[in-house]
Amino acid sequence: GGPPLCGFSGAEDEELELGPAELLQRDVVLSELRGCRVRLRGNANTLRMRDCRGCTVLCGPVSTSALVDGCSDCLLVLACQQLRSHRTRDCRFYVQVTSRAVIEDCTKISFAPYAWSYPGIERDFESSGLDRNRNNWNLVDDFDWLATDKPSPNWSLIPEQERISRW
């Protein structure tokens, strides 16, 4: 198979962290976390989040895709090439995404530009291959909303005065 997996599963109310050595071009899986704060400093290959509730996830640049499935009440700070979210509600995304975000079966999702930094993030962006000058954080395709003349009611942009800048 592909690159080895790393990540966290089943934790509750914990501070969880992985650094550059553990993440480098690995596939990261976060599943069934409750009320956790997760910091992923480094360059992962992919990120999959499943069935997480009430979590804050701060993530360095992901080379390919981030998939968020079945999550609720989470705050996600992600840089990736492609973002897909399924069956997710009441989540805030701060993203740097070079293609477009895709949502399906989601409600009350909101978006703002990526706003996290840590020592070494520039190096991680370089190894990830992501273009820092391309950020389509506000271009979202909702597969459940095909009307082109009206915006989807399932997602919104976070007003500037409500955005978090300090993590």
Secondary structure by P-SEA (a helix, b strand, c coil): cccccccccccccccccccccccccbbbbbccccbbbbbbcccccbbbbccccbbbbbbcccccbbbbccccbbbbbbcccbbbbccccbbbbbcccccbbbbccccbbbbbcbbbbccaaaaaaaaaccccccccccbbbbccccccccccccccccccccccccc
